[in-house]
Amino acid sequence: MTTSSNTTKREKVTLKKSEVVPSNFHLEEKHYAPMVVIDGETTFGAWCNTKEEEGVYPERSRIMEELYNKSGRTNSIFTGLADEYVTVSNNNPQ
């Protein structure tokens, strides 16, 4: 299946999956790597000593996944989820 915009034609993504995988299952001390699968193509990130997410806003991926599932979408498009489900307060004096 292909999708197209005005000038770009591309294959539609039909599978997206991500998880953090351990380096070994049989040892107590493990290293962990992020793994992302998009349409059957697997990519691994750098190995870390901890399974914890790092970054400025690590819980964002969890929140977006929850909103995606709540919306009932199956099209791999996350655009507009915050508009539908999140209310942002407008009382910031600055």
Buried (B, 14 or more C-beta within 10 A) or exposed (E): EEEEEEEEEEEEEEEEEEEBBEEEEEEEEBBBBBBEEBEEEEEEEEEBEEEEBEEEEEEEEEBEEEBBEEBEEEEEEBEEBEEEEEEEEEEEEE
